[in-house]
Amino acid sequence: MAISCARFFRFLKSILAPTSAVLAFASLLTWIFILYQPTPGPGELQRLGWQAWDSVTLNTPSSGSPADETSPGGDHPNIPGGVDWWNVTSNDKQPDPSSLPLDVWSPLLPHVTGLSEITIAKCLFPPSMASLCFPKTTPEQDAIKGKWVRVDRDLNRVSGMWSLYIYYRRSRRLDVNFIDEVVLLPKDEEPTTQGDWHKVVTSVRDGVPRTPQLFLWYKLGKTMSDLSTDEKQNLITELDVLFGEDRPWYGFERIEPPTTLGQEGRTDSGWLTYRRGVKPPPRAPPLHFSRDGKFKILQIADLHFSTVSFSPCTQSDNLTNTLLYHVLDEEKPDMVVFSGDQLNGQGTSWDPRSVLAKFANAVTDKGIPWAAVFGNHDSENGLSREDQMALMQGMPYSLAEPGPKDIHGVGNYVLKVHSADPSKMHLLTLYFLDSGSYASGVFDWFGFFHPTEYDYIREDQIDWFLQESAAIKLIERPFTPDGASDFGDIWKRQSTNQVTPGAKKLAKPNALMFFHIPLPESYSAPDIDSNTGLPLDIGIHDIEDPGNAKKSDGFFDKGILQALETDHNAGGNVKENCRRVKGVWLCFGGGGSYSGYGKIGFDRRFRIYDISDFGETIVTYKRTEKDELMDDLVLVGKEAASPYEGTR
């Protein structure tokens, strides 16, 4: 027995090494191919996120490359003579389509991936619990056709006994057939064209009593691998819902007939809209003076547009747009500024997405760059300012920016206007600030909020403004454009009317500032013109109670007077005067909308800022609906009022 045990242990000892090696190697293979799941590093996360990788090369860019096109200033060999620097096109970087999420509804994302299936589902739960109403699916269907995505727009928002949502699937598979046609037909009708048509069993008017049923049909086309380039652009890539009779978002088309039948003065029509392919909105060129040193800004204050037309403002939004088209044709501004209260709020802008889709149509149709700030009523519609700003940024020719996230408000940003010559000199600064909505208020017994105090510009915004102002570099003023190449004939720079060096100075460019809620100083005693002895208060005033906030963090004293670059502007209601206080002009924009404030005998009007002499002269005036030009006033320049001589 002892001999047998010894032999057994010797046998185990002899196979221990090879057995351990085999087990260790098998464990290693199991770890590498089965158990090991690498964690994405920063580079991989970037590849999967919004930013795309740029190709890096050690070769020197040749003439005509994008690197040359975006170089600031100077005469570049790739820019032909006579071509302005702001007209040299550069490809805007779009996010990689393969990085866009497939299971999130965001209609402004540039998806190139088509839809594979559409359905409609009713929901008896409140919107916050609408996720419980998703259509049934299986893991296999999700893997092939994509997960269901809800178009977060209730078709029965203005009518119907329950909520009704559209859902679709989106897939990147090459072997899935994609939708290339969508129609709405009555109950007993079918599509007249040939193809693989599918009917959604739930009516788009389900739950709406005494209304003819209407059904959605969609046609499946080829798979992605069989589509040509032109056919891919014809794929339906997004769905949305619009309320009202106005145009849908840029790149979208309406499907006739309306999903909701509108009733004059009560409810507006609802429409299903779709987009084919990707249609990036045109971008605004860089702001610049003309070659003769001019730049014009049109201010549009208090549009107060609504989703629904109501008495006595029936069709007032359309009338306002007609007036805007006319004013734009007459003034031909280089830029438009919407100075707040684009939305009416107060229960009439209940679908802010539909209102935002139309408020700037007159400006975008003319191809004019525009910017905007928010007013107090823009926060009364259930859509956050962050979401509104994201939608504005996706509109044609928009220059609006959300601004820093770590300070109060949305839309605190700076735009610069440059010279037209190759130097691209910064000649005018435009500040935009969010003056907020309401600082305080009370809730009634029904849960409705009633504001009691307007908001104001906060301390962190003042610090931000001072920081931005301090970063503005001094320039030689008055500015003389560079009329010839630095390496050409230097004598071409000389001219008989050239300003002598002694007449120039180093100073910051002049500036304008736009915000909505006026400062308390807008109602302070005006400066007195030492030449005439008259108060510097031009225009109609004191026809409304003061509209400033009761509280203040001292923006006028701590911010404006400390920076004091030049002129500043605020807008609101039917106040339309310009008043100079401690050397600073505070101007109201007036009321230009038939949907907003008004008084009998008060013509609708818009304020214009006409900047000339490469930013050295700023003149403002108003154009009324009757084409009268009123209160021409030199804010800055040779003919301006005498300088302020008091203490600040």
C-alpha positions as CSV (number, residue, x, y, z in Angstrom):
1,M,0.0,0.0,0.0
2,A,2.9,2.3,0.8
3,I,4.5,1.6,-2.5
4,S,1.3,2.3,-4.4
5,C,0.8,5.6,-2.6
6,A,4.3,6.7,-3.4
7,R,3.9,5.8,-7.0
8,F,0.6,7.7,-7.2
9,F,2.2,10.9,-5.7
10,R,5.1,10.6,-8.1
11,F,2.6,10.4,-11.0
12,L,0.8,13.5,-9.8
13,K,4.2,15.3,-9.5
14,S,5.1,14.4,-13.0
15,I,1.9,15.8,-14.6
16,L,1.6,18.9,-12.4
17,A,3.8,21.1,-14.6
18,P,2.2,20.3,-18.0
19,T,-1.3,20.4,-16.5
20,S,-0.8,23.7,-14.9
21,A,0.6,25.1,-18.1
22,V,-2.5,23.9,-20.1
23,L,-4.9,25.3,-17.5
24,A,-3.1,28.7,-17.4
25,F,-3.0,29.0,-21.2
26,A,-6.8,28.1,-21.4
27,S,-7.6,30.7,-18.7
28,L,-5.6,33.3,-20.6
29,L,-7.5,32.6,-23.8
30,T,-10.8,32.7,-21.9
31,W,-9.9,36.1,-20.4
32,I,-8.8,37.6,-23.7
33,F,-11.6,36.4,-26.0
34,I,-14.6,36.1,-23.5
35,L,-14.1,37.9,-20.2
36,Y,-12.1,40.9,-21.2
37,Q,-14.2,44.0,-22.0
38,P,-11.9,47.0,-22.7
39,T,-13.0,50.3,-21.3
40,P,-13.1,53.0,-24.0
41,G,-10.4,55.6,-23.4
42,P,-10.7,59.4,-24.2
43,G,-9.8,58.9,-27.8
44,E,-12.4,56.2,-28.4
45,L,-15.1,58.3,-26.6
46,Q,-14.3,61.2,-28.8
47,R,-14.7,59.0,-31.9
48,L,-18.1,57.9,-30.7
49,G,-19.2,61.4,-29.6
50,W,-19.9,64.6,-31.4
51,Q,-16.4,65.4,-32.6
52,A,-14.9,63.8,-35.6
53,W,-11.2,63.0,-36.2
54,D,-9.3,65.4,-38.3
55,S,-6.7,64.0,-40.7
56,V,-3.2,65.1,-39.8
57,T,-0.5,65.5,-42.4
58,L,3.1,66.7,-42.3
59,N,2.9,68.0,-45.9
60,T,2.7,71.8,-46.3
61,P,-0.7,72.8,-47.6
62,S,-0.6,73.8,-51.2
63,S,-2.3,76.8,-52.7
64,G,-6.0,76.5,-52.7
65,S,-6.2,74.3,-49.6
66,P,-8.7,74.9,-46.8
67,A,-5.9,75.9,-44.5
68,D,-5.2,78.9,-46.7
69,E,-8.8,79.9,-47.0
70,T,-9.3,80.3,-43.3
71,S,-6.1,82.2,-42.6
72,P,-6.8,85.6,-41.2
73,G,-6.0,88.7,-43.1
74,G,-3.5,89.3,-45.8
75,D,-3.5,88.6,-49.5
76,H,-3.6,84.9,-50.1
77,P,-2.6,83.4,-53.5
78,N,-5.7,81.1,-53.4
79,I,-8.1,84.0,-53.1
80,P,-8.6,85.6,-56.5
81,G,-8.6,89.3,-57.0
82,G,-12.0,90.9,-56.4
83,V,-13.2,88.1,-54.0
84,D,-14.1,89.4,-50.5
85,W,-12.6,87.6,-47.6
86,W,-16.1,86.9,-46.1
87,N,-17.2,85.2,-49.3
88,V,-14.5,82.6,-49.4
89,T,-16.4,79.5,-48.5
90,S,-15.2,77.0,-45.9
91,N,-16.8,73.7,-45.2
92,D,-18.7,73.7,-41.9
93,K,-17.8,70.7,-39.9
94,Q,-20.8,68.4,-39.5
95,P,-21.0,65.7,-36.9
96,D,-20.2,62.2,-38.2
97,P,-23.6,60.7,-39.1
98,S,-22.4,57.3,-37.7
99,S,-22.0,59.0,-34.3
100,L,-25.6,60.3,-34.0
101,P,-27.9,58.4,-31.7
102,L,-30.6,56.3,-33.4
103,D,-33.0,56.1,-30.4
104,V,-33.3,59.8,-29.7
105,W,-35.8,62.2,-31.4
106,S,-34.1,65.4,-32.2
107,P,-35.3,66.7,-35.6
108,L,-32.5,69.1,-36.1
109,L,-29.8,66.4,-36.1
110,P,-28.4,65.8,-39.6
111,H,-29.4,62.1,-39.8
112,V,-28.7,60.5,-43.2
113,T,-30.1,57.2,-41.9
114,G,-33.6,56.4,-43.1
115,L,-36.7,55.2,-41.3
116,S,-37.6,51.5,-41.4
117,E,-41.1,51.5,-39.8
118,I,-43.8,53.9,-38.5
119,T,-46.7,53.4,-36.2
120,I,-49.1,55.4,-34.0
121,A,-50.0,54.7,-30.4
122,K,-52.5,56.3,-28.1
123,C,-51.6,57.0,-24.4
124,L,-53.9,57.5,-21.4
125,F,-51.0,58.5,-19.2
126,P,-49.7,62.1,-18.7
127,P,-46.8,63.2,-20.8
128,S,-44.3,62.5,-18.0
129,M,-45.4,58.8,-18.1
130,A,-45.7,58.5,-21.9
131,S,-42.8,56.0,-21.9
132,L,-45.3,53.4,-20.7
133,C,-47.1,53.7,-24.0
134,F,-44.3,52.5,-26.3
135,P,-45.4,50.0,-29.0
136,K,-44.6,46.3,-28.4
137,T,-41.3,45.0,-29.8
138,T,-38.8,42.2,-29.5
139,P,-35.0,42.2,-29.2
140,E,-34.8,40.7,-32.7
141,Q,-36.9,43.5,-34.2
142,D,-34.9,46.1,-32.4
143,A,-31.7,44.6,-33.7
144,I,-32.9,44.6,-37.3
145,K,-35.1,47.6,-37.7
146,G,-33.9,49.7,-34.8
147,K,-35.6,50.7,-31.5
148,W,-38.9,52.6,-31.4
149,V,-38.4,56.4,-31.2
150,R,-41.2,58.6,-30.1
151,V,-41.9,61.9,-31.9
152,D,-42.4,63.9,-28.7
153,R,-45.3,65.9,-30.1
154,D,-48.9,65.0,-29.1
155,L,-51.1,64.8,-32.2
156,N,-54.1,65.4,-29.9
157,R,-52.6,68.4,-28.1
158,V,-55.6,70.6,-29.0
159,S,-58.3,68.0,-29.4
160,G,-59.0,64.4,-28.6
161,M,-59.8,62.3,-25.5
162,W,-56.2,61.0,-25.1
163,S,-52.7,61.6,-26.2
164,L,-51.6,60.3,-29.6
165,Y,-47.9,59.9,-30.6
166,I,-46.1,58.9,-33.7
167,Y,-43.3,56.3,-33.4
168,Y,-40.7,55.2,-35.9
169,R,-37.6,52.9,-36.1
170,R,-34.3,53.9,-37.6
171,S,-31.5,51.5,-38.6
172,R,-28.0,51.6,-40.1
173,R,-28.2,48.0,-41.5
174,L,-27.6,47.7,-45.2
175,D,-30.2,44.9,-45.7
176,V,-33.2,46.8,-44.3
177,N,-35.7,48.5,-46.6
178,F,-36.2,52.2,-45.9
179,I,-39.2,54.5,-46.2
180,D,-39.3,56.9,-49.2
181,E,-42.9,58.0,-49.2
182,V,-45.5,59.0,-46.7
183,V,-49.2,60.0,-47.3
184,L,-52.3,60.6,-45.3
185,L,-55.6,59.1,-46.7
186,P,-59.2,58.8,-45.5
187,K,-60.5,55.5,-44.2
188,D,-61.6,53.9,-47.5
189,E,-58.8,55.1,-49.8
190,E,-55.5,53.5,-50.7
191,P,-52.4,54.9,-52.4
192,T,-52.6,55.1,-56.1
193,T,-49.0,54.5,-56.9
194,Q,-47.3,51.1,-57.0
195,G,-45.0,50.0,-54.3
196,D,-44.7,48.2,-51.0
197,W,-47.2,50.3,-49.1
198,H,-48.0,49.7,-45.4
199,K,-51.0,51.1,-43.5
200,V,-50.7,52.3,-39.8
201,V,-53.8,50.8,-38.2
202,T,-54.4,53.6,-35.7
203,S,-55.9,56.8,-37.2
204,V,-54.0,60.1,-36.7
205,R,-57.3,61.5,-35.5
206,D,-58.0,58.6,-33.0
207,G,-59.9,59.9,-30.1
208,V,-61.3,63.0,-31.8
209,P,-65.1,62.8,-31.8
210,R,-67.1,63.8,-34.9
211,T,-64.0,64.0,-37.1
212,P,-63.4,61.9,-40.3
213,Q,-60.7,59.3,-39.7
214,L,-57.4,59.8,-41.4
215,F,-54.7,57.1,-41.8
216,L,-51.0,57.2,-42.4
217,W,-49.5,55.1,-45.2
218,Y,-45.8,54.6,-45.8
219,K,-43.9,53.0,-48.7
220,L,-40.8,50.9,-48.2
221,G,-38.2,51.4,-50.9
222,K,-34.8,49.8,-51.5
223,T,-32.2,48.7,-49.0
224,M,-29.3,51.0,-48.3
225,S,-26.9,48.9,-50.2
226,D,-29.1,49.2,-53.4
227,L,-29.7,52.9,-53.2
228,S,-27.9,55.4,-55.4
229,T,-26.6,58.7,-54.1
230,D,-29.6,60.6,-55.4
231,E,-32.0,58.0,-54.0
232,K,-30.3,58.3,-50.5
233,Q,-31.1,62.0,-50.6
234,N,-34.8,61.1,-51.2
235,L,-35.1,59.0,-48.1
236,I,-37.4,60.2,-45.3
237,T,-35.0,60.9,-42.4
238,E,-37.1,62.7,-39.9
239,L,-40.7,63.3,-38.8
240,D,-42.1,66.3,-36.8
241,V,-45.5,67.8,-35.9
242,L,-46.4,71.5,-36.5
243,F,-49.3,73.5,-35.1
244,G,-50.6,76.5,-37.0
245,E,-50.8,77.6,-40.6
246,D,-47.2,78.7,-41.0
247,R,-44.3,77.1,-42.6
248,P,-42.5,74.2,-40.9
249,W,-38.9,74.1,-39.9
250,Y,-36.2,74.6,-42.5
251,G,-35.9,71.5,-44.7
252,F,-39.2,70.0,-43.7
253,E,-42.4,69.7,-45.7
254,R,-46.1,69.4,-44.7
255,I,-48.2,66.4,-45.5
256,E,-51.7,67.3,-46.6
257,P,-54.4,67.2,-45.1
258,P,-54.0,68.4,-41.5
259,T,-54.0,65.9,-38.8
260,T,-56.1,68.3,-36.6
261,L,-58.8,70.4,-38.2
262,G,-58.4,74.0,-37.0
263,Q,-61.3,76.3,-35.9
264,E,-60.9,80.0,-36.4
265,G,-60.3,81.7,-33.0
266,R,-60.4,78.4,-31.1
267,T,-57.8,75.9,-32.3
268,D,-55.1,75.8,-34.9
269,S,-54.5,73.0,-37.4
270,G,-52.0,70.3,-36.7
271,W,-49.7,69.0,-39.4
272,L,-47.4,66.0,-39.9
273,T,-44.1,67.2,-41.4
274,Y,-41.2,65.3,-42.8
275,R,-37.6,65.8,-44.1
276,R,-35.9,64.1,-46.9
277,G,-32.2,63.5,-46.7
278,V,-30.1,66.2,-44.9
279,K,-30.7,69.9,-45.6
280,P,-28.2,72.0,-43.5
281,P,-29.5,75.5,-43.0
282,P,-27.4,78.3,-44.7
283,R,-25.0,79.9,-42.3
284,A,-24.4,83.6,-41.8
285,P,-21.2,85.1,-43.2
286,P,-18.9,87.0,-40.8
287,L,-20.2,90.4,-39.8
288,H,-18.4,93.1,-41.7
289,F,-18.6,96.7,-42.7
290,S,-19.0,97.7,-46.4
291,R,-16.0,98.9,-48.2
292,D,-17.1,102.5,-47.6
293,G,-17.3,101.9,-43.9
294,K,-21.0,101.4,-43.3
295,F,-23.0,98.9,-41.3
296,K,-26.8,99.0,-40.5
297,I,-28.7,97.2,-37.7
298,L,-32.4,96.8,-37.6
299,Q,-33.8,96.2,-34.1
300,I,-37.1,94.2,-33.8
301,A,-38.6,94.4,-30.3
302,D,-41.6,92.5,-28.8
303,L,-43.0,90.4,-31.6
304,H,-45.2,88.5,-29.2
305,F,-46.0,85.8,-31.8
306,S,-48.5,83.1,-30.8
307,T,-49.5,79.6,-31.9
308,V,-53.2,80.3,-32.1
309,S,-54.8,83.4,-33.7
310,F,-57.3,84.9,-31.3
311,S,-59.5,88.0,-31.3
312,P,-58.8,90.9,-31.6
313,C,-55.3,89.8,-32.9
314,T,-56.6,87.5,-35.7
315,Q,-53.9,87.1,-38.3
316,S,-51.7,89.6,-36.5
317,D,-48.6,87.5,-36.8
318,N,-49.0,87.4,-40.6
319,L,-49.7,91.1,-40.8
320,T,-46.5,91.8,-38.8
321,N,-44.5,89.6,-41.1
322,T,-45.8,91.5,-44.1
323,L,-44.7,94.7,-42.4
324,L,-41.3,93.2,-41.7
325,Y,-40.8,92.3,-45.3
326,H,-41.6,95.9,-46.3
327,V,-39.2,97.4,-43.7
328,L,-36.4,95.0,-44.7
329,D,-36.8,96.0,-48.3
330,E,-36.7,99.7,-47.5
331,E,-33.9,99.7,-45.0
332,K,-31.7,96.8,-46.3
333,P,-30.0,96.2,-43.0
334,D,-26.7,94.2,-42.7
335,M,-28.0,92.6,-39.5
336,V,-31.2,92.2,-37.5
337,V,-31.5,91.9,-33.7
338,F,-34.6,90.5,-32.1
339,S,-34.5,92.1,-28.6
340,G,-36.8,89.8,-26.7
341,D,-40.4,88.6,-26.3
342,Q,-40.4,86.8,-29.6
343,L,-43.1,84.6,-28.0
344,N,-46.2,86.1,-26.6
345,G,-46.5,83.6,-23.7
346,Q,-49.6,84.2,-21.6
347,G,-51.2,80.9,-22.8
348,T,-51.2,81.7,-26.5
349,S,-47.7,80.3,-27.3
350,W,-48.5,76.9,-25.9
351,D,-46.4,75.2,-28.6
352,P,-43.2,77.3,-28.7
353,R,-41.6,75.1,-31.3
354,S,-44.2,76.1,-33.9
355,V,-43.8,79.8,-33.0
356,L,-40.0,79.7,-33.1
357,A,-40.3,78.1,-36.6
358,K,-41.9,81.3,-38.0
359,F,-40.8,84.4,-36.0
360,A,-37.7,85.0,-38.1
361,N,-39.1,84.0,-41.5
362,A,-39.0,87.5,-43.0
363,V,-35.4,87.9,-42.1
364,T,-34.2,84.4,-43.2
365,D,-36.0,84.7,-46.5
366,K,-33.9,87.8,-47.2
367,G,-30.7,86.0,-46.2
368,I,-29.8,88.5,-43.5
369,P,-27.7,87.5,-40.5
370,W,-29.6,87.9,-37.2
371,A,-29.1,87.6,-33.4
372,A,-31.5,87.5,-30.5
373,V,-31.9,87.9,-26.8
374,F,-34.7,86.6,-24.6
375,G,-37.5,88.6,-22.9
376,N,-39.6,87.9,-19.9
377,H,-42.5,86.4,-21.9
378,D,-40.2,83.9,-23.6
379,S,-40.1,81.8,-20.4
380,E,-43.9,81.4,-20.1
381,N,-44.3,78.6,-22.7
382,G,-43.0,75.4,-21.2
383,L,-39.8,75.3,-23.3
384,S,-36.6,76.2,-21.5
385,R,-34.4,78.9,-22.8
386,E,-31.6,76.4,-23.4
387,D,-33.9,74.4,-25.7
388,Q,-35.1,77.6,-27.4
389,M,-31.6,78.7,-28.0
390,A,-30.7,75.3,-29.5
391,L,-33.6,75.6,-32.0
392,M,-32.5,79.2,-32.8
393,Q,-29.0,78.1,-33.6
394,G,-30.4,75.5,-36.1
395,M,-32.2,78.2,-38.1
396,P,-30.8,79.8,-41.3
397,Y,-28.4,82.8,-40.9
398,S,-28.5,82.6,-37.1
399,L,-25.7,84.2,-35.0
400,A,-27.4,83.5,-31.7
401,E,-25.2,81.8,-29.1
402,P,-26.1,80.3,-25.7
403,G,-23.1,81.8,-24.0
404,P,-21.3,80.5,-20.9
405,K,-23.1,77.9,-18.8
406,D,-21.7,79.1,-15.5
407,I,-23.4,82.5,-15.3
408,H,-27.0,83.6,-15.0
409,G,-29.2,83.3,-18.1
410,V,-29.0,82.0,-21.6
411,G,-27.7,84.1,-24.5
412,N,-24.9,86.1,-23.0
413,Y,-22.5,86.5,-25.9
414,V,-20.4,88.9,-28.0
415,L,-20.3,89.5,-31.7
416,K,-17.7,91.5,-33.6
417,V,-18.0,93.5,-36.8
418,H,-14.8,93.6,-38.9
419,S,-13.5,95.8,-41.7
420,A,-13.9,94.7,-45.3
421,D,-10.2,95.1,-46.1
422,P,-7.8,92.2,-45.8
423,S,-6.8,93.3,-42.3
424,K,-10.3,92.3,-41.0
425,M,-9.9,94.8,-38.2
426,H,-12.4,94.6,-35.3
427,L,-14.4,97.9,-35.6
428,L,-17.6,97.4,-33.7
429,T,-18.5,95.3,-30.7
430,L,-22.1,94.0,-30.1
431,Y,-22.9,92.7,-26.6
432,F,-26.0,90.5,-26.0
433,L,-27.3,89.8,-22.4
434,D,-30.1,87.8,-20.9
435,S,-31.9,90.1,-18.5
436,G,-34.0,87.2,-17.3
437,S,-37.8,86.9,-16.9
438,Y,-39.2,87.4,-13.3
439,A,-37.3,87.7,-10.0
440,S,-40.3,86.7,-7.9
441,G,-44.0,85.9,-8.0
442,V,-46.8,84.0,-6.3
443,F,-48.9,80.9,-7.1
444,D,-52.6,81.1,-7.0
445,W,-55.0,78.4,-5.7
446,F,-55.0,76.7,-9.1
447,G,-51.2,76.5,-9.4
448,F,-50.8,79.3,-11.9
449,F,-47.7,81.6,-11.4
450,H,-48.3,85.3,-11.2
451,P,-45.1,87.4,-11.4
452,T,-44.6,90.3,-9.1
453,E,-41.1,91.6,-10.1
454,Y,-39.1,91.7,-13.3
455,D,-35.7,90.0,-13.3
456,Y,-32.4,91.9,-13.7
457,I,-28.8,91.5,-14.8
458,R,-27.0,89.6,-12.1
459,E,-23.5,90.0,-10.5
460,D,-21.9,87.1,-12.4
461,Q,-23.1,88.6,-15.7
462,I,-21.5,91.9,-14.8
463,D,-18.2,90.1,-14.1
464,W,-18.5,88.3,-17.4
465,F,-19.2,91.6,-19.2
466,L,-16.2,93.3,-17.7
467,Q,-14.0,90.3,-18.5
468,E,-15.2,90.4,-22.2
469,S,-14.7,94.1,-22.4
470,A,-11.2,94.0,-21.0
471,A,-10.3,91.4,-23.6
472,I,-11.2,93.8,-26.4
473,K,-7.9,95.1,-27.9
474,L,-7.2,98.8,-28.6
475,I,-7.2,99.8,-32.2
476,E,-6.0,102.9,-34.1
477,R,-8.9,105.2,-34.5
478,P,-10.3,106.5,-36.8
479,F,-9.6,103.4,-38.9
480,T,-8.0,103.7,-42.3
481,P,-8.6,100.6,-44.5
482,D,-5.6,98.8,-46.0
483,G,-6.0,99.5,-49.7
484,A,-2.9,97.7,-51.0
485,S,-0.7,94.8,-50.4
486,D,2.0,95.2,-47.7
487,F,4.5,94.0,-50.2
488,G,3.3,96.0,-53.2
489,D,3.7,99.7,-54.0
490,I,3.7,101.3,-50.5
491,W,2.9,104.7,-52.0
492,K,-0.6,103.4,-52.9
493,R,-1.4,103.9,-49.2
494,Q,-0.9,107.6,-49.4
495,S,-3.8,109.8,-50.4
496,T,-4.7,113.5,-50.3
497,N,-7.4,112.9,-47.6
498,Q,-5.5,110.5,-45.5
499,V,-5.7,111.3,-41.7
500,T,-2.5,112.5,-40.3
501,P,-0.9,110.5,-37.4
502,G,-1.6,113.3,-34.9
503,A,-5.4,113.0,-35.4
504,K,-5.5,109.3,-34.5
505,K,-5.7,107.6,-31.1
506,L,-5.6,104.2,-29.6
507,A,-9.0,103.2,-28.2
508,K,-11.4,100.3,-28.1
509,P,-14.0,100.1,-30.9
510,N,-17.4,101.6,-30.3
511,A,-20.0,99.2,-28.9
512,L,-23.7,98.5,-28.7
513,M,-25.5,96.3,-26.2
514,F,-28.9,94.6,-26.5
515,F,-31.0,93.3,-23.6
516,H,-34.7,93.2,-22.9
517,I,-35.7,94.4,-19.4
518,P,-34.6,98.0,-19.0
519,L,-32.3,99.2,-16.3
520,P,-33.5,101.5,-13.6
521,E,-31.3,104.2,-15.0
522,S,-33.4,104.3,-18.2
523,Y,-35.9,106.3,-16.1
524,S,-33.3,108.6,-14.4
525,A,-33.0,112.3,-15.1
526,P,-31.3,112.8,-18.5
527,D,-28.1,114.6,-19.2
528,I,-28.4,118.3,-20.3
529,D,-26.8,119.3,-23.6
530,S,-24.4,122.1,-22.7
531,N,-24.8,123.6,-26.2
532,T,-28.6,123.9,-26.2
533,G,-29.5,123.6,-22.5
534,L,-32.1,120.9,-23.4
535,P,-32.4,117.5,-21.8
536,L,-31.0,114.7,-24.0
537,D,-34.3,112.7,-24.1
538,I,-35.4,112.2,-27.7
539,G,-38.7,110.5,-28.6
540,I,-42.0,109.6,-26.9
541,H,-41.7,108.8,-23.2
542,D,-43.8,108.6,-20.0
543,I,-46.7,107.0,-21.8
544,E,-46.2,103.8,-19.8
545,D,-45.3,103.0,-16.2
546,P,-41.6,102.2,-15.7
547,G,-40.8,98.6,-16.7
548,N,-37.5,98.1,-14.9
549,A,-36.9,95.6,-12.1
550,K,-37.2,96.7,-8.5
551,K,-33.9,95.0,-7.7
552,S,-30.5,95.6,-9.2
553,D,-27.0,94.4,-8.9
554,G,-25.7,97.7,-10.2
555,F,-25.0,96.8,-13.8
556,F,-25.0,100.4,-14.9
557,D,-22.5,101.6,-12.4
558,K,-20.4,98.5,-11.9
559,G,-20.4,97.4,-15.6
560,I,-21.3,100.0,-18.2
561,L,-19.6,103.0,-16.6
562,Q,-16.6,100.9,-15.8
563,A,-16.1,99.7,-19.3
564,L,-17.6,102.7,-21.1
565,E,-16.9,101.7,-24.7
566,T,-19.7,103.8,-26.1
567,D,-23.4,103.3,-26.7
568,H,-25.8,100.8,-25.1
569,N,-29.3,99.7,-26.0
570,A,-32.4,98.2,-24.4
571,G,-35.8,97.5,-25.9
572,G,-39.4,97.0,-24.9
573,N,-43.1,97.6,-25.4
574,V,-44.2,101.0,-26.8
575,K,-41.5,102.9,-25.1
576,E,-39.3,104.2,-27.9
577,N,-37.2,107.1,-26.7
578,C,-33.4,107.5,-26.4
579,R,-32.2,109.1,-23.1
580,R,-28.6,109.9,-22.3
581,V,-27.6,109.3,-18.6
582,K,-24.1,110.0,-17.4
583,G,-22.9,109.9,-21.0
584,V,-24.5,106.6,-21.9
585,W,-27.4,106.5,-24.4
586,L,-30.2,104.1,-23.3
587,C,-32.6,103.5,-26.2
588,F,-35.9,101.6,-26.4
589,G,-36.7,99.7,-29.5
590,G,-40.4,100.6,-29.8
591,G,-43.2,98.3,-30.7
592,G,-43.2,96.9,-34.3
593,S,-45.7,94.1,-34.0
594,Y,-49.4,94.0,-34.4
595,S,-49.4,91.0,-32.0
596,G,-48.0,92.9,-29.1
597,Y,-48.3,96.2,-27.2
598,G,-50.0,99.2,-28.8
599,K,-52.0,102.3,-28.2
600,I,-54.4,104.3,-30.3
601,G,-52.5,106.8,-32.4
602,F,-49.2,105.0,-31.8
603,D,-47.9,103.7,-35.2
604,R,-45.8,100.5,-35.2
605,R,-42.2,101.3,-35.5
606,F,-38.7,99.8,-35.6
607,R,-35.4,101.3,-34.5
608,I,-32.4,101.4,-36.9
609,Y,-28.8,101.9,-36.0
610,D,-26.9,103.3,-39.0
611,I,-23.1,103.0,-38.3
612,S,-20.7,104.8,-40.7
613,D,-17.1,106.0,-40.9
614,F,-15.9,102.5,-40.0
615,G,-17.6,102.6,-36.7
616,E,-16.8,106.2,-35.7
617,T,-20.4,107.5,-36.3
618,I,-23.5,105.9,-34.9
619,V,-26.9,107.4,-35.9
620,T,-30.3,106.0,-34.8
621,Y,-33.8,106.7,-36.0
622,K,-37.2,105.0,-36.2
623,R,-39.2,103.9,-39.2
624,T,-43.0,103.6,-38.7
625,E,-45.5,101.5,-40.5
626,K,-46.4,104.6,-42.5
627,D,-42.8,104.8,-43.7
628,E,-42.1,108.0,-41.6
629,L,-38.6,108.4,-40.4
630,M,-38.6,109.9,-36.9
631,D,-36.1,111.3,-34.4
632,D,-32.9,111.1,-36.3
633,L,-30.2,111.2,-33.6
634,V,-26.4,111.1,-33.6
635,L,-25.4,109.0,-30.7
636,V,-21.6,109.0,-31.5
637,G,-19.7,111.1,-33.9
638,K,-18.8,114.6,-34.9
639,E,-22.4,116.0,-34.7
640,A,-23.2,114.2,-31.4
641,A,-24.2,116.1,-28.3
642,S,-21.6,117.7,-26.1
643,P,-19.7,115.2,-23.9
644,Y,-20.8,114.4,-20.4
645,E,-18.9,116.6,-17.9
646,G,-20.3,115.4,-14.6
647,T,-19.0,112.8,-12.2
648,R,-19.7,109.1,-12.8
